[in-house]
Amino acid sequence: MTGQPPRLAASYRAPAAGYPAVSRLLLRHLAGGFPPAVAVEVRASGSRPYVAAGGWARLADASLPEPVPADADTLFDLASLTKVVATLPLVLLLHQRGQWSIDDPVARWLPGAPRSPVTISQLLLHAAGLVPHRPYYAMYADPAEIRRAVIAELAGAVPGPVDYSDLGFMLLGWAVEECAGEPLAELAAREVLGPLGMTSTGYAPQAPLSRIAATEADGDQRSGSGVVWGSVHDGNAFGLGGVSGHAGLFGTAEDLGRFAGALLTPDRHPVLSAETITLMTARRAGTGAEPRVLGWRLRPDAWGDWPDGTIWHTGFTGTSLLIAPALDAAVVLLSNAVHPVRRLDQIGAFRSGMHRAIRDALECPGN
């Protein structure tokens, strides 16, 4: 697969006034071809959101003679941002409504589950003692078999130190469905995405491929070959039909900006009460490089000097979301950085550089 520098005049949306250093950095990345496509939104008190997007949603190859440009309306595979954008709000909403408690053993809400002391909050904190990942999509042919295998992992889970795990949020997605009595995708659309005005975000996107950022080609998340385009990158979410508690959402930077902006105004949040949002950040686990609150990480030290209380999360495809209540600011950074191949070291450097530039711009918007 060949890469082309983006036609910036055609595929770059001019940002709001200010943050010129961020714009220059973004343009350098796009001109250098990594990541292929990016969309950024920065929300800060007292100013219009900074919005910039461009690059290539899909690079050309032998099967596609011309690349597909990206813009501010491009849908990105949010990957693990699904955990905090869909699953976490639903878990907290059910607690808020008294339909369950986050201190319930999750096995109570998973028919057929083995006896287990693991609680809902321990899953949210990634402190349930579950393995980080298994390639269930390569082990089982049927979603029901994957579900049974993941639930069976509870038998050996011993809560303890923080150890990030996709399995925990897979379990939470199914527990949410059992408690609420509805499919996860429908619940997320009605109870979270709709009220927040996230009209372009959801599972299993129905938009034209030209609006969707492609991800990996010939990676290890499928039994077959070819570019993943229009379906979820994560193999286990794909094996479950594209809908899971840990991955599967697609969305735009503007929609994620709405999500983040709502958390910056907890007294006016359309879904969660201020008390529930306080609960989200009051439960903590982990030390050193892995301090966590419910669903989120703390202390993005590699991304610059962000104040205490800043929460953040990343997605494997090259997405991230950071919310800094002390600054009344939020950063949405979406990309298809695993397209056409994953370059994890470059993803880390890209995220760090962009967030450091944005942090500096929040101090001096004219730079």
TIDRENGU-934558 format. One line per 10 residues: number of its first residue (from 1); for each residue x, y, z of N, C-alpha, C. Coordinates in steps of 0.02 Angstrom, whole numbers, plus 32768, in hexadecimal, padded with zeros to 4 digits. Example, Ala and Ser with C-alpha at 12.3 -4.5 7.8 and 13.67 -1.06 7.14 Angstrom:
1 = 8294 7EE4 8186 8267 7F1F 8186 8294 7F5B 8186; 8282 7F90 8162 82AC 7FCB 8165 8285 8002 818A
This chain:
1 = 802B 7FC4 8000 8000 8000 8000 802C 803D 8000; 801D 806D 7FD6 8045 80AA 7FD2 8022 80E3 7FF6; 8049 8112 800F 802C 814B 8031 803A 818B 800A; 800D 81BA 800B 8015 81FA 7FE8 800E 8232 801B; 8034 8268 8013 8028 82A1 8040 7FE3 82BD 8034; 7FC0 82D1 8067 7F7B 82E8 805E 7F77 8329 8037; 7F43 832F 800F 7F35 836E 7FED 7F14 839D 801F; 7F3D 83C3 8041 7F24 83E9 807B 7EEE 841B 8067; 7EF4 8438 802B 7EC2 8469 8017 7E7E 8449 800F; 7E7D 8409 7FFD 7E3D 83E8 7FF2 7E24 83C5 8030
11 = 7E52 83B0 805C 7E3C 8384 8092 7E48 83A1 80D8; 7E5D 83DF 80DD 7E6B 83FD 811E 7E38 8434 812D; 7E17 842E 8164 7DE6 8460 8179 7E09 8494 81A4; 7E04 84D2 8192 7E27 8507 81B7 7E0E 8509 81FF; 7E3B 850D 822F 7E26 850E 8276 7E0C 8552 828A; 7DF0 8555 82C4 7DDC 8595 82E1 7E1A 85BE 82EE; 7E10 85FF 82F9 7E49 862B 8306 7E6F 8613 8344; 7EB0 861D 8343 7ED9 8609 837B 7EFA 85C6 8370; 7F26 85B4 839D 7F48 8573 839D 7F71 8569 835D; 7F93 859C 8342 7FB8 8592 8304 7FEE 855D 830A
21 = 800F 8556 8345 8043 8523 834C 8025 84DD 8346; 7FE9 84D4 8360 7FC8 8493 835A 7FB8 8485 8310; 7FA0 84B8 82EE 7F91 84AF 82A7 7FCF 849E 827E; 8006 84C0 828D 8044 84B2 8268 805C 846A 8275; 8058 8454 82B4 806C 8410 82C5 8040 83DD 82A2; 8000 83EA 82A2 7FD1 83BC 8282 7FE0 83B8 8237; 7FEC 83F0 8218 7FFB 83F1 81D0 803C 83CC 81C1; 806D 83D3 81EC 80AC 83AE 81E1 80A0 8363 81E4; 8077 834D 8215 8069 8305 821A 8045 82ED 81DB; 8013 8311 81C5 7FED 82FC 818B 8019 82FC 814C
31 = 8042 832F 8144 806E 8332 810A 80A1 82F9 810B; 80B4 82E3 8148 80E3 82AB 814E 80C2 8267 8147; 8080 8266 8143 805D 8227 8137 804A 81FF 8174; 8059 8219 81B1 8045 81F5 81ED 8029 8225 8220; 7FED 8216 823A 7FC0 81E1 8223 7FA0 81F3 81E1; 7F83 81C2 81BD 7F64 81D2 817D 7F2D 8207 8183; 7F02 8201 81B6 7ECC 8231 81C0 7EC9 8243 820A; 7EB3 8280 8217 7EAC 8296 825C 7E74 82C9 8261; 7E52 82C9 829A 7E20 82FB 82A9 7E2A 8310 82F2; 7E2B 8350 82FD 7E39 836C 8340 7E01 839B 8353
41 = 7DEC 8399 8391 7DC2 83CE 83AD 7DDA 83DC 83F3; 7DE4 841C 8401 7DF7 8433 8444 7DC2 8462 845D; 7DA6 8452 8495 7D73 847D 84B5 7D92 849E 84F2; 7D8C 84DF 84F6 7DA6 8504 852F 7D76 853C 8541; 7D72 854A 8580 7D43 857C 8599 7D4F 85C0 8578; 7D18 85DF 8563 7D1C 8623 854B 7D32 862B 8503; 7D37 85F4 84DD 7D4C 85FB 8498 7D2A 85C7 846C; 7D29 85D5 842B 7D0E 85A4 83FC 7D3A 8566 83FD; 7D1E 852B 83F0 7D48 84F0 83EB 7D7A 84F7 83B2; 7DB7 84DF 83BF 7DE8 84D7 8389 7DD8 8497 8365
51 = 7DCE 849A 8324 7DBB 8460 82FC 7DE9 845C 82C0; 7E09 8422 82B5 7E34 8419 827B 7E30 83D0 8266; 7E30 83C4 8225 7E2D 837F 820C 7E4A 837C 81C6; 7E65 8342 81B4 7E80 833A 8171 7EA4 82F9 8169; 7EC4 82F2 8130 7EE8 82B4 8121 7EBF 8285 80F6; 7ED0 8245 80FC 7EB0 8212 80D3 7E8B 81E0 80FE; 7E4A 81DA 80F2 7E22 81A8 8115 7E35 8161 80FE; 7E4A 815C 80C0 7E5E 811A 80A4 7E94 8127 8070; 7ECE 8108 8079 7F04 810F 804A 7EF7 80E5 800C; 7F15 80F9 7FD5 7F0F 80D3 7F97 7F39 8094 7F9A
61 = 7F23 8060 7F77 7F4A 8023 7F6F 7F36 8003 7F2D; 7F48 7FC4 7F24 7F3A 7FA3 7EE5 7EEF 7F9F 7ED6; 7EC6 7F9E 7F0A 7E7D 7F98 7F01 7E5A 7FDB 7F00; 7E7E 8011 7F11 7E5F 8054 7F16 7E90 8086 7EF8; 7E85 809B 7EBB 7EB7 80C5 7E99 7EC0 810A 7EB6; 7E8C 8126 7ED5 7E91 8169 7EF1 7E82 8167 7F3C; 7EA9 818C 7F65 7E9A 818E 7FAD 7E59 81B4 7FBB; 7E3D 81A7 7FF5 7DFE 81C7 8009 7E0E 81FC 803D; 7DFE 823B 8031 7E0F 8270 8061 7DE4 826D 80A0; 7E01 8284 80D6 7DDD 828A 8116 7DCD 82D3 8124
71 = 7D99 82DE 814A 7D87 8322 8160 7D68 831E 81A5; 7D4A 8355 81BA 7D2E 8358 81FE 7CF3 8329 8207; 7CD5 8312 81D1 7C9C 82E4 81D6 7CAF 829B 81D2; 7CEF 828C 81CD 7D06 8247 81C8 7CF9 8222 8209; 7CDF 81E5 8203 7CD4 81B9 823C 7D13 8190 8249; 7D2A 8190 8286 7D64 8169 829A 7D4E 812F 82C7; 7D72 80F8 82C1 7D69 80C0 82EE 7D85 80D5 8332; 7D59 80DE 8363 7D6D 80F8 83A4 7D91 80C5 83CF; 7D8E 8085 83BC 7DB0 8050 83E1 7D9F 8053 842B; 7DD0 8055 8457 7DC2 8051 849F 7DA3 8090 84BD
81 = 7D9C 80C5 8496 7D74 80FD 84AF 7D2C 80E7 84B9; 7D18 80B1 8498 7CD6 8093 84A4 7CCA 8087 84EE; 7CFE 8074 8512 7CF8 8065 8559 7CDD 80A0 8581; 7CF7 80DB 8573 7CE4 8116 859B 7CAC 813E 857B; 7CA1 8137 853A 7C6D 815E 8518 7C2A 813B 851A; 7C28 80F9 8519 7BE8 80D4 8519 7BDF 80AC 8559; 7C0D 807E 8567 7C02 804F 859E 7C02 8070 85E2; 7C34 8099 85F0 7C38 80BA 8631 7BFB 80E4 8640; 7BE4 8110 8613 7BA8 8137 8623 7B6B 810B 8631; 7B64 80D4 860C 7B2B 80A8 8617 7B30 8086 865B
91 = 7B6B 806F 866E 7B75 8051 86B0 7B62 8083 86E7; 7B7A 80C1 86E0 7B6C 80F3 8713 7B23 8108 8713; 7B04 810A 86D8 7ABD 811C 86D5 7A92 80E9 86F8; 7AA1 80A8 86EF 7A7B 8074 8711 7A84 8079 875D; 7AC0 808B 8773 7ACB 8096 87BA 7AA3 80D2 87D3; 7AA4 8108 87AC 7A80 8145 87BE 7A35 8138 87C5; 7A1B 810D 879A 79D3 80FE 879B 79C1 80C9 87CF; 79F2 80AD 87F1 79E5 807A 8823 79D5 8036 8806; 79E5 802C 87C5 79D7 7FEA 87A7 7A0C 7FB7 87BA; 7A47 7FCF 87CD 7A7A 7FA5 87EB 7AAA 7FD2 8812
101 = 7ADA 7FB4 8833 7B0E 7FD9 8856 7B51 7FC7 8836; 7B7E 7FF7 8832 7BC0 7FE7 8817 7BE7 7FBA 8847; 7BCD 7FB0 8883 7BED 7F81 88B2 7BD0 7F3B 88AC; 7BA0 7F30 887F 7B86 7EED 8874 7BBC 7EC0 8856; 7BBE 7E80 8869 7BE7 7E51 8843 7BCC 7E4D 87FB; 7BF7 7E53 87CA 7BDF 7E53 8785 7BBF 7E11 8773; 7BD3 7DDB 8794 7BB6 7D99 8785 7B6A 7D98 8791; 7B53 7DC3 87BD 7B0B 7DC7 87CA 7AE5 7DD9 878B; 7B06 7DFD 875D 7AE5 7E17 8721 7AFA 7DF2 86E2; 7B19 7DB8 86EB 7B2F 7D8F 86B3 7B16 7D48 86BC
111 = 7ADD 7D37 86A0 7AC3 7CF3 86A8 7AF6 7CBE 8692; 7AFE 7C8C 86BD 7B2D 7C57 86AF 7B74 7C65 86C5; 7B7F 7C9F 86E3 7BC3 7CB0 86F8 7BD8 7C88 8735; 7C18 7C77 873C 7C2F 7C55 8778 7C2D 7C85 87B4; 7C2D 7C6A 87EF 7C31 7C93 882B 7C72 7CBC 8829; 7C6C 7CFC 8839 7CA6 7D27 8834 7C9C 7D64 8861; 7CD2 7D7A 8882 7CCC 7DB7 88AB 7CD4 7DF7 8884; 7CE3 7DF3 8843 7CF1 7E2E 881B 7CB4 7E5B 8816; 7CBD 7E9A 8827 7C86 7ECA 8825 7C87 7EF4 87E5; 7C50 7F15 87D9 7C4B 7F41 879F 7C80 7F78 87A3
121 = 7C89 7F95 87DE 7CBA 7FCC 87E4 7D01 7FB3 87DA; 7D10 7F76 87EF 7D53 7F5A 87E3 7D60 7F51 8798; 7D2D 7F3F 8773 7D34 7F3B 872A 7D41 7F80 870D; 7D1D 7FB2 8725 7D26 7FF6 870C 7D6C 8010 871B; 7D89 7FFA 8753 7DCC 8010 8768 7E03 7FE4 874A; 7DF1 7FB1 8725 7E22 7F81 870A 7E4A 7F60 8742; 7E27 7F52 8779 7E47 7F33 87B3 7E27 7EF0 87C5; 7E0B 7ECE 8793 7DE6 7E90 879F 7E10 7E52 8799; 7E4F 7E57 8785 7E79 7E1D 877F 7E6E 7DF5 8740; 7E53 7E14 870C 7E48 7DF3 86CC 7E85 7DFD 869E
131 = 7E90 7DCE 8671 7EC6 7DD6 8640 7EB4 7E11 8613; 7EE7 7E32 85F8 7ED8 7E6D 85CD 7EB1 7E5B 858E; 7EC1 7E23 856F 7EA5 7E15 852C 7EAE 7DCB 851C; 7E80 7DB0 84F6 7E88 7D70 84D5 7E68 7D76 848F; 7E84 7D55 845D 7E68 7D59 8419 7E2D 7D29 8411; 7DF6 7D39 8432 7DBB 7D0D 842F 7DA1 7D05 83E8; 7DAA 7D39 83C0 7D91 7D37 837B 7DB4 7CFF 8353; 7DF0 7CED 8367 7E15 7CB7 8345 7E08 7C73 8365; 7DE8 7C73 839F 7DDD 7C35 83C4 7D96 7C1A 83BD; 7D67 7C47 83AF 7D20 7C34 83AD 7CFE 7C54 8370
141 = 7CD1 7C2F 8353 7CB0 7C47 8316 7C6F 7C6B 8322; 7C55 7C67 835F 7C12 7C80 836D 7C15 7CB2 83A7; 7BEF 7CEA 83A1 7BEF 7D1B 83D8 7BDB 7CFD 841B; 7BAC 7CCD 841B 7B97 7CAE 845A 7BD1 7C88 847A; 7BFB 7C69 8451 7C35 7C46 846C 7C68 7C76 8489; 7C71 7CAF 8468 7C9F 7CE1 8483 7C85 7CFA 84C6; 7C45 7D07 84C9 7C27 7D1F 8508 7C32 7CED 8540; 7C24 7CAE 8534 7C2C 7C7B 8567 7C75 7C77 857E; 7CA3 7C7C 854F 7CEA 7C76 8560 7D01 7CB1 858B; 7CEA 7CEE 857A 7CFE 7D28 85A1 7CE0 7D26 85E7
151 = 7CA1 7D14 85EC 7C80 7D0F 862E 7CA3 7CDB 8658; 7CBA 7CA4 863A 7CDC 7C70 8660 7D1D 7C88 867E; 7D3B 7CBE 8663 7D79 7CD9 867F 7D70 7CF2 86C6; 7D32 7D01 86D9 7D26 7D19 871E 7D39 7CE4 8752; 7D37 7CA5 873F 7D45 7C6F 876F 7D8B 7C76 878E; 7DBA 7C8E 8768 7DFE 7C94 8782 7E14 7CDB 8792; 7DE6 7D0A 878F 7DF8 7D51 8799 7DFC 7D61 87E4; 7E34 7D7E 87F8 7E3F 7D93 883D 7E4C 7DDE 883D; 7E1F 7E06 8857 7E2A 7E4F 8856 7E6B 7E62 8877; 7E8C 7E94 885B 7ECC 7EA9 8875 7EE5 7EE8 8854
161 = 7F24 7EEA 8840 7F40 7F27 8821 7F20 7F36 87DE; 7F28 7F74 87C8 7F0E 7F88 8787 7F33 7F63 8750; 7F0E 7F45 8723 7F29 7F23 86E8 7EF5 7F2B 86B1; 7F02 7F59 8683 7ED1 7F6B 8650 7EB9 7F2D 862A; 7E76 7F27 8623 7E59 7EEB 8605 7E1D 7EFC 85DB; 7E1E 7EE6 859B 7DE3 7EEA 8571 7DAB 7EBE 858C; 7DBC 7E86 85AA 7D8A 7E56 85BF 7D59 7E75 85F0; 7D72 7EA0 861C 7D46 7EBE 864D 7D0F 7EE6 862E; 7D1E 7F0B 85F9 7CEA 7F33 85D9 7CBF 7F0A 85AA; 7CD7 7ED2 8592 7CAC 7EA4 856E 7C76 7E8A 859E
171 = 7C8C 7E77 85DB 7C5D 7E60 860E 7C2B 7E97 8621; 7C44 7ED4 8628 7C17 7F0B 863B 7BE3 7F17 8605; 7BF5 7F12 85C6 7BC5 7F1C 8591 7B8B 7EEA 8595; 7B9C 7EAB 85A1 7B67 7E78 85A7 7B3E 7E82 85E7; 7B60 7E97 861D 7B3C 7EA2 865C 7B0B 7EDC 8655; 7B1F 7F11 8632 7AF2 7F49 8624 7AB4 7F31 85FF; 7ABE 7F08 85CC 7A86 7EEE 85A5 7A56 7EC6 85D2; 7A72 7E9D 85FE 7A48 7E73 862A 7A21 7E9E 865B; 7A43 7ED0 8678 7A21 7EFB 86A9 79EB 7F25 8689; 79FA 7F41 864E 79CB 7F6F 862E 7999 7F4B 8602
181 = 79A9 7F0E 85ED 797B 7EE7 85C4 7978 7EFC 857B; 79AE 7F1B 8563 79B1 7F31 851D 79F8 7F28 8502; 79FF 7F24 84BF 7A41 7F1F 84A2 7A6C 7F5D 84AF; 7AAC 7F53 84B4 7ADB 7F88 84C6 7AD8 7FC2 8494; 7AD8 7FB2 8454 7AD9 7FE7 8421 7A9B 8014 8426; 7A61 7FF6 8432 7A24 801D 8438 7A25 8047 8477; 7A3D 802B 84AE 7A41 8051 84EC 7A70 808C 84E5; 7AAA 8080 84C7 7ADA 80B7 84BF 7ABD 80EE 8495; 7A9B 80DC 845F 7A7E 810F 8432 7A49 8138 8456; 7A1D 8117 847A 79E4 813A 8499 79F7 815F 84D9
191 = 7A20 813F 8503 7A2C 815A 8546 7A69 8188 854A; 7A98 8181 851C 7AD6 81A9 8521 7AE1 81D4 84E3; 7AE7 81B4 84AA 7AFA 81D9 846E 7AC5 820A 8458; 7A86 81F5 8459 7A50 8222 8445 7A4A 825F 8471; 7A44 8256 84B3 7A3F 8290 84DF 7A7A 82C0 84DB; 7AB5 82A6 84CA 7AF0 82D1 84C5 7AF7 82F1 8480; 7AC9 82E2 8453 7ACC 82FF 8410 7B02 82E1 83E4; 7B17 82A3 83F3 7B4C 8282 83CD 7B2C 825C 8393; 7B15 8282 8362 7AEA 8265 832E 7B10 823A 82FC; 7B52 8240 82F9 7B78 8219 82C8 7B9A 81DD 82E7
201 = 7B94 81D5 8329 7BB9 81A0 834D 7B8D 8164 835A; 7BAA 8129 8352 7B85 80EB 8361 7BAD 80AF 834C; 7B90 8075 835A 7BAD 8036 8345 7B9A 8028 82FC; 7BC2 7FFF 82DB 7BB3 7FE6 8297 7B9C 801E 8269; 7BC9 804B 8256 7BB5 8086 8230 7B95 8074 81ED; 7B61 8099 81DC 7B3E 8090 819D 7B50 80C5 816A; 7B7F 80F0 817A 7B93 8125 814D 7BB8 8109 8110; 7BBC 812E 80DA 7BE5 8119 80A1 7C2E 8110 80B6; 7C51 80E2 8095 7C96 80D5 80A6 7CC1 8114 80A1; 7CAE 8141 8074 7CD5 817E 806B 7CD5 81AA 80A9
211 = 7CA7 819E 80D7 7CA4 81C6 8115 7CC7 81A2 814F; 7CE2 8167 8144 7CFE 813E 817A 7D49 8136 8171; 7D6F 8140 81A6 7DB7 8137 81A3 7DC8 80ED 81A6; 7DF0 80D6 8176 7E06 8091 8175 7E3A 8085 81AC; 7E43 8047 81BF 7E76 8036 81F1 7EA8 8006 81D1; 7EB5 7FCE 81F2 7EEE 7FA5 81E0 7EE2 7F7A 81A2; 7F18 7F6C 817E 7F16 7F3E 8145 7F3D 7EFF 8158; 7F1E 7EC6 814F 7F40 7E86 8159 7F5E 7E81 819F; 7F3A 7E99 81D2 7F53 7E96 8216 7F42 7E54 8237; 7F46 7E53 827A 7F3A 7E15 829F 7EF5 7E13 82BF
221 = 7EC8 7E3F 82AA 7E85 7E41 82C8 7E4F 7E20 829D; 7E63 7DFF 8268 7E35 7DDC 823C 7E54 7D9B 8225; 7E2B 7D6B 8214 7E45 7D2E 81F6 7E55 7D38 81AD; 7E34 7D69 818D 7E3F 7D77 8146 7E70 7DB0 813C; 7E76 7DC7 80FE 7EA3 7DFD 80EE 7E7B 7E38 80D3; 7E9F 7E6E 80C5 7E7F 7EAA 80AA 7E7B 7EE2 80DD; 7E6B 7F1D 80C4 7E66 7F58 80EF 7E25 7F56 8117; 7E29 7F64 8158 7DED 7F6A 8181 7DD1 7FB0 8175; 7D96 7FB2 8159 7D78 7FF3 8145 7D2D 7FED 814B; 7D11 8012 8179 7CC9 8012 8184 7CB2 7FE1 81B9
231 = 7CDF 7FB9 81D4 7CCF 7F8C 820C 7D03 7F94 8242; 7CF3 7F7E 827E 7D1F 7F89 82B7 7D61 7F65 82AE; 7D97 7F86 82C3 7DDA 7F69 82BD 7DE4 7F30 82EF; 7DCE 7F39 832D 7DDA 7F08 8362 7DBC 7EC5 8351; 7DE5 7E90 8354 7DCE 7E4E 8340 7D97 7E32 836A; 7D9B 7E3B 83AD 7D67 7E1F 83D8 7D25 7E44 83CF; 7D28 7E86 83C7 7CEA 7EAB 83B8 7CCD 7E95 8375; 7CF8 7E8A 8344 7CE1 7E73 8303 7CC0 7E2E 8309; 7CDF 7E02 8331 7CC3 7DBF 833C 7C81 7DC0 8360; 7C73 7DF6 8383 7C33 7DFE 83A6 7C00 7E24 837C
241 = 7C0E 7E2D 833D 7BDF 7E50 8311 7BE8 7E9A 830F; 7C20 7EB4 8329 7C2E 7EFB 8327 7C17 7F22 8363; 7BF7 7F01 8393 7BDD 7F24 83CE 7BF9 7F03 840C; 7C1D 7F2A 8435 7C37 7F10 8474 7C41 7F49 84A4; 7C49 7F38 84E3 7C55 7F6B 8516 7C9A 7F88 8513; 7CC8 7F67 84F1 7D0E 7F7F 84F1 7D22 7FA2 84B1; 7CFE 7F98 847A 7D0F 7FB5 8439 7CD4 7FB0 840B; 7CD6 7FD6 83D5 7CA1 7FD2 83A3 7C83 8014 838D; 7C89 8048 83B6 7C6D 8089 83A4 7C96 80AB 836D; 7C72 80CD 8340 7C90 80FB 8310 7C73 8140 831E
251 = 7C9C 8174 8315 7C82 81B6 8322 7CAE 81EC 8304; 7C96 822A 8308 7CBA 8265 82EF 7CD8 828C 8329; 7D08 82B7 8318 7D26 82E1 834C 7CF3 8311 836A; 7CC6 832A 8341 7C93 8358 835A 7C66 8336 838E; 7C52 82F8 8380 7C29 82D3 83B0 7C4F 82C6 83F1; 7C8E 82B3 83EB 7CB6 82A8 8428 7CC0 82E9 844E; 7CC3 8320 842B 7CC6 8361 844C 7C88 836E 8475; 7C4E 835C 845A 7C0F 8364 8480 7C11 8338 84BF; 7C29 82FB 84B8 7C2E 82CE 84F1 7C5A 82ED 8528; 7C95 8304 8513 7CC4 8321 8544 7CA9 8361 8562
261 = 7C8A 838B 8538 7C6F 83CA 8552 7C3A 83BF 8587; 7C12 838A 857F 7BDF 837C 85B1 7BFD 836A 85F4; 7C35 8346 85F4 7C56 8334 8633 7C76 8371 8654; 7C84 83A5 862D 7C9F 83E2 864A 7C6A 840D 866B; 7C2A 83FC 8660 7BF3 8421 8680 7BC6 83EE 86A4; 7BDF 83CF 86DA 7BBA 8398 86FA 7B76 83AC 8715; 7B6D 83EA 8727 7B2C 8400 8740 7AF8 8405 8709; 7B0E 8403 86CA 7ADF 8407 8691 7AE4 83CA 8664; 7B04 8395 867B 7B0D 835A 8652 7AC8 833B 8643; 7AB8 832C 8603 7A75 8313 85F3 7A68 82CB 8606
271 = 7A9B 82A6 861B 7A93 825F 862B 7AA3 8250 8673; 7ADC 8266 868A 7AF5 8255 86CC 7AEE 8291 86FB; 7ADE 8283 8739 7ADA 82B8 876C 7B21 82CD 8780; 7B25 8308 879D 7B66 831F 87B6 7B81 82F0 87EA; 7B55 82D3 8813 7B6B 82A4 8847 7B89 8265 8827; 7B6A 824E 87F1 7B83 8212 87CF 7BC7 8220 87AF; 7BCF 825B 8791 7C10 826C 8773 7C45 8273 87A9; 7C33 828D 87E3 7C62 828E 881B 7C76 8248 8830; 7C45 821B 8832 7C54 81D5 8842 7C85 81B7 8811; 7C7D 81C8 87D2 7CA9 81AD 879E 7CF2 81BC 87AC
281 = 7D00 81F6 87C6 7D46 8209 87D3 7D5B 81FF 881B; 7D2D 81EB 8847 7D3E 81E2 888D 7D5A 819C 889B; 7D42 816A 8878 7D5C 8126 8881 7D9F 8121 885D; 7DD3 810E 8880 7E16 810D 8862 7E3A 80CC 8871; 7E67 80BB 8844 7E91 8080 884C 7ED1 808B 8826; 7F05 8066 883A 7F44 8069 8815 7F72 80A0 882D; 7FB2 8094 8825 7FE5 80C4 8838 8018 80CA 87FE; 8049 80F5 8807 807E 80FB 87D5 8062 8112 8792; 806F 80EB 875E 805B 80FE 871A 8013 80EB 870A; 7FF1 80C9 8739 7FAE 80AF 8729 7F78 80C7 875A
291 = 7F78 8104 8771 7F40 811A 879B 7F00 8120 8772; 7EC9 8109 878E 7E8A 8108 8769 7E50 811E 8795; 7E1E 8139 8774 7DDC 8141 8791 7DAD 8114 876A; 7D6D 8117 8776 7D3F 80EA 8754 7D42 80F6 8708; 7D5D 80C7 86E4 7D61 80CA 869C 7D9D 80ED 867F; 7DB5 8120 86A1 7DE7 814E 8685 7E2C 8146 86A5; 7E5F 815C 8681 7EA2 8163 869E 7EAB 81AA 86B9; 7EDB 81B1 86E7 7EEF 81F1 8702 7F38 81FE 86ED; 7F4D 823D 86F6 7F93 8251 86EE 7FB0 823F 86A9; 7F9F 8265 8676 7FBD 825B 8634 8003 827A 8630
301 = 8031 8262 865A 8072 8283 8662 8099 8289 8621; 8093 8258 85F5 80B9 8259 85B6 809D 828C 8585; 8063 82A9 8594 8042 82D7 8566 8048 8320 857A; 8071 832E 85AC 807A 8374 85C1 8062 837F 8608; 8062 83BE 861B 8054 83D2 8660 8009 83DF 8669; 7FE2 83A9 866C 7F9A 83B0 8676 7F8C 83AE 86C1; 7F5B 83D3 86D9 7F4F 83D9 8721 7F31 839A 8740; 7F35 8396 8782 7F16 835F 87A6 7ECB 835B 8795; 7EB2 831F 8792 7E6C 8314 8782 7E5F 830C 8738; 7E92 8314 870E 7E8A 8308 86C6 7E7E 82BD 86BA
311 = 7E4B 82AD 8693 7E3D 8267 8682 7E47 825D 8637; 7E5A 8220 8624 7E6A 8214 85DE 7E64 81CB 85CD; 7E5E 81BD 858D 7E5A 8178 8574 7E72 8177 852C; 7E8B 813E 8517 7EA2 8137 84D2 7E7E 80FC 84B1; 7E83 80FA 846F 7E6A 80C1 8448 7EA1 80A8 8419; 7EA3 8067 840F 7EDA 8048 83EB 7EE3 8063 83A4; 7EAD 8077 8384 7EAF 808E 833F 7ED1 80D2 8337; 7EDF 80F4 836F 7EFD 8136 836D 7ED0 816D 8385; 7EA1 815D 83B0 7E72 818E 83CA 7E82 819D 8413; 7E6D 81D8 842A 7E75 81E8 8471 7E44 821F 8484
321 = 7E37 8222 84C5 7E09 8254 84E1 7E25 8269 8525; 7E2E 82AA 852F 7E48 82C5 856E 7E19 82FC 8586; 7E0A 82FA 85C7 7DDD 832C 85E5 7E00 8348 8623; 7E0A 8389 8624 7E2D 83AA 865B 7DFE 83DB 867D; 7DD7 83C4 86AF 7DA7 83F1 86D0 7DC7 8430 86EE; 7E04 8429 8707 7E25 8463 8727 7E33 849A 86F4; 7E38 8489 86B5 7E43 84BA 8680 7E02 84CA 865B; 7DCC 84A6 866C 7D8E 84AB 8646 7D9C 849F 85FC; 7DC3 846A 85EE 7DD9 845D 85A9 7DD7 8412 859B; 7DD0 8402 855B 7DCF 83BC 8545 7DF0 83B7 8501
331 = 7E10 837E 84F4 7E33 8372 84B6 7E1B 8331 8497; 7E03 8334 845A 7DF1 82FA 8432 7E25 82F3 83FB; 7E44 82B9 83F6 7E75 82AC 83C2 7E65 8268 83A2; 7E4C 826A 8365 7E39 822D 8342 7E66 8223 8305; 7E7C 81E6 82FB 7EA4 81D7 82C0 7E9B 818D 82AE; 7EB2 817D 8272 7EB5 8137 825D 7EFE 8123 8258; 7F21 8129 828F 7F6A 8121 8290 7F81 80D9 8286; 7F53 80A9 8285 7F67 8064 8275 7F5D 8053 822B; 7F4D 8086 8203 7F42 807C 81BC 7F7F 8091 8194; 7F9A 8069 8168 7F85 8025 8159 7FA4 7FF0 8186
341 = 7FD7 8005 81AD 7FF6 7FD8 81DD 7FFD 7FFD 8220; 8001 7FD8 8257 8008 7FF7 8298 8051 800C 82A4; 8058 8048 82BF 8099 8064 82D0 8094 8081 8316; 8096 8055 8348 8085 8069 838B 80B4 809D 83A8; 80F4 8099 8398 8122 80CB 83B2 8113 8110 8396; 8100 8113 8356 80EF 8152 8338 80AD 816D 8353; 807E 8141 8363 803F 8157 8381 804C 817A 83C3; 8076 815B 83EC 8086 8179 842D 80A6 81BD 8426; 80D5 81C4 83F8 80F7 8205 83EE 80C6 8239 83D2; 809B 8224 83A5 8069 8252 8388 803A 826C 83BE
351 = 801F 823F 83E6 7FF1 8254 841B 8013 8284 844B; 8050 8272 8460 8073 829B 8490 8081 82E1 8474; 8099 82E4 8437 80A8 8325 8419 806B 8350 8410; 8034 8333 83FA 7FF7 8359 83F0 7FDC 8374 8432; 7FDA 834A 8465 7FBE 8360 84A5 7FEB 8394 84C7; 802D 838D 84BF 8059 83C0 84DA 804F 8403 84B7; 8047 8401 8476 803B 843F 8451 7FF8 845F 8465; 7FC5 8434 846E 7F84 844E 8482 7F86 846B 84C9; 7FAB 8449 84F5 7FB2 8463 853A 7FD3 84A8 8539; 8007 84B0 8511 8028 84F1 850B 7FF8 8525 84EE
361 = 7FCF 8510 84BD 7FA0 853F 849E 7F6A 8555 84CE; 7F56 8529 84FB 7F25 853C 852D 7F40 8573 855B; 7F82 8573 8566 7FA1 85A7 858F 7FA7 85E8 8566; 7FBA 85E1 8526 7FC5 861B 84FB 7FA4 860F 84B8; 7F63 861B 84B2 7F3D 860A 8475 7F59 8629 8435; 7F7D 865F 843A 7F97 867F 83FD 7FD5 865F 83E1; 7FF1 862E 8406 802F 860E 83EE 8021 85D2 83C1
